[in-house]
Amino acid sequence: MVGCLGPNGAGKSTTVKMLTGILHPSAGRVAVLGLSPQRQRKTVARQIGVVFGQRTELWWDQPVAASFEWKRVVWDVPRPTYERMRGFVVEVLGLGDLLRSLPRELSLGQKMRADLAMALLHDPELLLLDEPTLGLDVLAKRHILTFIKELNRERRLTVFVTSHDMSDLEELAGRIVMVHRGQIAFDGPFDALRRAHADRRRLLLHTTGGPPPVLAGADLVSSVDGRHEYVFDAGRVDVAALLGEVGRSGEGSGPGVLDVETHRLPIDDVVADLYERWQREPG
């Protein structure tokens, strides 16, 4: 399972399109399963499945089942393979009640499940997903992510997924590739990304009122109704010393401390900080 992320324009969707043969690289070489998507596009297409978020391969005014059958005929999928994969995706994705529905009548989450099923009917070796959870509600997103993880775990299917949703990638991907202006900026486990860039932490302080305490080594980012939020670098600031400052701030005439908590910044904030740093440092 490989997750690909980067700011808008970094080249994520372009990479997926080159892997499928839709686009040709202007320089360099692309290989998929040892094949060239440009020179051997049909052969590659039979071994990969592709889903682009908010785009569909389903026939809009025909039942979902008709689109499935269309793919079997046009792609010349062997009947045993088709029946085996159709049974698998219908069961695992819960499509039984949707097969007679028209795609234009489906919700976004239902349509994404049907598109995922469509991409798997020929039993590919590689699944390419470009923003597969874009626009989905929380429950629909959970269903899609659970299915992708099951595919990877149970069927040993390699999955390459792009997304702007860091929580999706943190849940899915063991390996993360970050791209910036067409170059690889990071390639490794998600945990390594956190360890390398996530020393910044958040301190939440709830006081009885008054101005927010001034804490050495921590930057105040918001203060509303006695609830103060700070950000600090745990690599440079000792957490115990910082909490000691919080305790001392509640003594004497200062505002009383009602509650305090500290935790790592969300992965979205970590990555956003990286993007901002890249923008400030063109080289």
ZIJOWO-V66512 format. One record per run of one state. SS is the DSSP state (a for helix, b for strand, c for the rest). FROM is the first residue (numbers start at 1). LEN is the number of residues. If there is no record, write none. Layout:
ss=SS from=FROM len=LEN
ss=SS from=FROM len=LEN
This chain:
ss=c from=1 len=1
ss=b from=2 len=4
ss=c from=6 len=6
ss=a from=12 len=9
ss=c from=21 len=11
ss=b from=32 len=1
ss=c from=33 len=2
ss=b from=35 len=1
ss=c from=36 len=5
ss=a from=41 len=5
ss=c from=46 len=2
ss=b from=48 len=5
ss=c from=53 len=10
ss=b from=63 len=1
ss=a from=64 len=11
ss=c from=75 len=4
ss=a from=79 len=14
ss=c from=93 len=9
ss=b from=102 len=1
ss=a from=103 len=3
ss=c from=106 len=2
ss=a from=108 len=13
ss=c from=121 len=5
ss=b from=126 len=5
ss=c from=131 len=7
ss=a from=138 len=17
ss=c from=155 len=3
ss=b from=158 len=5
ss=c from=163 len=3
ss=a from=166 len=7
ss=c from=173 len=2
ss=b from=175 len=6
ss=c from=181 len=2
ss=b from=183 len=7
ss=a from=190 len=8
ss=c from=198 len=2
ss=b from=200 len=8
ss=c from=208 len=10
ss=b from=218 len=7
ss=c from=225 len=2
ss=b from=227 len=7
ss=c from=234 len=5
ss=a from=239 len=11
ss=c from=250 len=7
ss=b from=257 len=8
ss=c from=265 len=2
ss=a from=267 len=14
ss=c from=281 len=3
